[in-house]
Amino acid sequence: MVEGLFNEDCCQALDQLIDEKLGVAHNPADRWRQSDDGIHVLAGALYGMLRADRWIDTGGSFEAWLAMGLKDGRFMPAILHPIAARILERPVDALWPMAVRR
């Protein structure tokens, strides 16, 4: 389950970048807030990091980019959460709305 979600979020982050490059993208915040009850927080964070790194313009291996991010500690919650919050247009403490069911 977790591996599948991780793979899906990686694909969605890359898809958003490609859609933007082609000029057919939707607002990333709307995309991930409205998809699957907002569970794709990691997709938003990965997208934000890839975009900041200008990965779509410079290219390269996505797997190598992930490995470098792991090595550099870029995926630690203190770094990842603020990026996801900015992209998803949510407060950091409300990134996972599924956990806050009423």
CYANA upper distance limits for C-alpha pairs under 8 A (distance plus 0.5 A):
  1 MET  CA      5 LEU  CA      6.78
  2 VAL  CA      6 PHE  CA      6.61
  3 GLU  CA      7 ASN  CA      6.65
  4 GLY  CA      8 GLU  CA      6.59
  5 LEU  CA      9 ASP  CA      6.55
  6 PHE  CA     10 CYS  CA      6.71
  6 PHE  CA     42 LEU  CA      8.10
  7 ASN  CA     11 CYS  CA      6.75
  8 GLU  CA     12 GLN  CA      6.57
  8 GLU  CA     43 ALA  CA      8.46
  9 ASP  CA     13 ALA  CA      6.60
  9 ASP  CA     40 HIS  CA      6.73
  9 ASP  CA     42 LEU  CA      6.58
  9 ASP  CA     43 ALA  CA      4.75
  9 ASP  CA     46 LEU  CA      8.41
 10 CYS  CA     14 LEU  CA      6.83
 10 CYS  CA     42 LEU  CA      8.49
 10 CYS  CA     43 ALA  CA      6.54
 10 CYS  CA     46 LEU  CA      7.52
 11 CYS  CA     15 ASP  CA      6.42
 12 GLN  CA     16 GLN  CA      6.59
 12 GLN  CA     43 ALA  CA      6.58
 13 ALA  CA     17 LEU  CA      7.00
 13 ALA  CA     43 ALA  CA      5.55
 13 ALA  CA     44 GLY  CA      7.10
 13 ALA  CA     46 LEU  CA      6.52
 13 ALA  CA     47 TYR  CA      5.04
 14 LEU  CA     18 ILE  CA      6.73
 14 LEU  CA     47 TYR  CA      7.39
 15 ASP  CA     19 ASP  CA      6.51
 16 GLN  CA     20 GLU  CA      6.68
 16 GLN  CA     25 ALA  CA      6.95
 16 GLN  CA     28 PRO  CA      7.63
 16 GLN  CA     47 TYR  CA      7.83
 17 LEU  CA     21 LYS  CA      6.75
 17 LEU  CA     47 TYR  CA      7.64
 17 LEU  CA     51 ARG  CA      7.85
 17 LEU  CA     56 ILE  CA      7.10
 18 ILE  CA     22 LEU  CA      6.71
 18 ILE  CA     56 ILE  CA      7.86
 19 ASP  CA     23 GLY  CA      6.54
 19 ASP  CA     24 VAL  CA      5.65
 19 ASP  CA     25 ALA  CA      5.10
 20 GLU  CA     24 VAL  CA      6.48
 20 GLU  CA     25 ALA  CA      5.31
 21 LYS  CA     56 ILE  CA      8.30
 26 HIS  CA     30 ASP  CA      8.00
 26 HIS  CA     31 ARG  CA      7.25
 27 ASN  CA     31 ARG  CA      6.70
 28 PRO  CA     32 TRP  CA      6.77
 28 PRO  CA     44 GLY  CA      7.82
 28 PRO  CA     87 ILE  CA      7.38
 28 PRO  CA     88 LEU  CA      7.56
 29 ALA  CA     33 ARG  CA      6.42
 29 ALA  CA     44 GLY  CA      8.19
 29 ALA  CA     87 ILE  CA      6.25
 29 ALA  CA     88 LEU  CA      4.71
 29 ALA  CA     89 GLU  CA      6.62
 30 ASP  CA     34 GLN  CA      6.38
 30 ASP  CA     88 LEU  CA      7.95
 31 ARG  CA     35 SER  CA      6.68
 32 TRP  CA     36 ASP  CA      8.45
 32 TRP  CA     38 GLY  CA      6.25
 32 TRP  CA     39 ILE  CA      8.11
 32 TRP  CA     40 HIS  CA      6.33
 32 TRP  CA     41 VAL  CA      7.78
 32 TRP  CA     43 ALA  CA      8.25
 32 TRP  CA     44 GLY  CA      7.54
 32 TRP  CA     88 LEU  CA      7.41
 33 ARG  CA     37 ASP  CA      7.44
 33 ARG  CA     38 GLY  CA      4.96
 33 ARG  CA     39 ILE  CA      8.33
 33 ARG  CA     40 HIS  CA      8.28
 33 ARG  CA     88 LEU  CA      7.12
 34 GLN  CA     38 GLY  CA      6.40
 35 SER  CA     39 ILE  CA      7.84
 35 SER  CA     40 HIS  CA      7.88
 36 ASP  CA     40 HIS  CA      8.00
 37 ASP  CA     97 PRO  CA      7.93
 37 ASP  CA     98 MET  CA      6.96
 38 GLY  CA     96 TRP  CA      7.33
 38 GLY  CA     97 PRO  CA      7.08
 38 GLY  CA     98 MET  CA      7.62
 39 ILE  CA     96 TRP  CA      6.87
 39 ILE  CA     97 PRO  CA      8.17
 39 ILE  CA     98 MET  CA      7.51
 40 HIS  CA     44 GLY  CA      7.27
 41 VAL  CA     45 ALA  CA      6.91
 41 VAL  CA     84 ALA  CA      6.65
 41 VAL  CA     88 LEU  CA      8.09
 41 VAL  CA     95 LEU  CA      7.18
 41 VAL  CA     96 TRP  CA      7.64
 42 LEU  CA     46 LEU  CA      6.49
 42 LEU  CA     84 ALA  CA      7.50
 43 ALA  CA     47 TYR  CA      6.47
 44 GLY  CA     48 GLY  CA      6.59
 44 GLY  CA     83 ILE  CA      8.26
 44 GLY  CA     84 ALA  CA      5.71
 44 GLY  CA     87 ILE  CA      6.35
 44 GLY  CA     88 LEU  CA      6.92
 45 ALA  CA     49 MET  CA      6.71
 45 ALA  CA     80 LEU  CA      6.50
 45 ALA  CA     81 HIS  CA      7.74
 45 ALA  CA     83 ILE  CA      5.90
 45 ALA  CA     84 ALA  CA      4.63
 45 ALA  CA     85 ALA  CA      8.42
 45 ALA  CA     87 ILE  CA      7.55
 46 LEU  CA     50 LEU  CA      6.50
 46 LEU  CA     84 ALA  CA      8.42
 47 TYR  CA     51 ARG  CA      6.43
 48 GLY  CA     52 ALA  CA      6.59
 48 GLY  CA     83 ILE  CA      6.71
 48 GLY  CA     84 ALA  CA      7.56
 48 GLY  CA     87 ILE  CA      6.92
 49 MET  CA     53 ASP  CA      6.65
 49 MET  CA     83 ILE  CA      7.88
 50 LEU  CA     54 ARG  CA      6.63
 50 LEU  CA     55 TRP  CA      5.81
 50 LEU  CA     56 ILE  CA      7.99
 51 ARG  CA     55 TRP  CA      6.70
 51 ARG  CA     56 ILE  CA      7.72
 54 ARG  CA     58 THR  CA      6.79
 55 TRP  CA     59 GLY  CA      5.79
 55 TRP  CA     60 GLY  CA      7.97
 60 GLY  CA     64 ALA  CA      8.22
 60 GLY  CA     65 TRP  CA      8.25
 61 SER  CA     65 TRP  CA      6.78
 62 PHE  CA     66 LEU  CA      6.70
 63 GLU  CA     67 ALA  CA      6.65
 64 ALA  CA     68 MET  CA      6.61
 65 TRP  CA     69 GLY  CA      6.70
 66 LEU  CA     70 LEU  CA      6.73
 67 ALA  CA     71 LYS  CA      6.68
 68 MET  CA     72 ASP  CA      6.49
 69 GLY  CA     73 GLY  CA      6.49
 69 GLY  CA     74 ARG  CA      5.49
 69 GLY  CA     75 PHE  CA      6.97
 70 LEU  CA     74 ARG  CA      6.69
 70 LEU  CA     75 PHE  CA      6.68
 74 ARG  CA     79 ILE  CA      6.60
 74 ARG  CA     80 LEU  CA      7.35
 75 PHE  CA     79 ILE  CA      6.89
 75 PHE  CA     80 LEU  CA      5.84
 76 MET  CA     80 LEU  CA      6.41
 77 PRO  CA     81 HIS  CA      5.86
 78 ALA  CA     82 PRO  CA      7.58
 79 ILE  CA     83 ILE  CA      7.34
 80 LEU  CA     84 ALA  CA      6.73
 81 HIS  CA     85 ALA  CA      6.53
 81 HIS  CA     92 VAL  CA      6.62
 81 HIS  CA     95 LEU  CA      8.35
 82 PRO  CA     86 ARG  CA      6.67
 82 PRO  CA     92 VAL  CA      6.57
 83 ILE  CA     87 ILE  CA      6.81
 84 ALA  CA     88 LEU  CA      6.39
 84 ALA  CA     92 VAL  CA      8.32
 84 ALA  CA     95 LEU  CA      8.13
 85 ALA  CA     89 GLU  CA      6.09
 85 ALA  CA     90 ARG  CA      5.45
 85 ALA  CA     91 PRO  CA      6.20
 85 ALA  CA     92 VAL  CA      5.71
 85 ALA  CA     95 LEU  CA      6.97
 86 ARG  CA     90 ARG  CA      7.23
 86 ARG  CA     91 PRO  CA      8.49
 88 LEU  CA     95 LEU  CA      8.46
 90 ARG  CA     94 ALA  CA      6.83
 90 ARG  CA     95 LEU  CA      6.79
 91 PRO  CA     95 LEU  CA      7.12
 96 TRP  CA    100 VAL  CA      7.91
 97 PRO  CA    101 ARG  CA      7.61
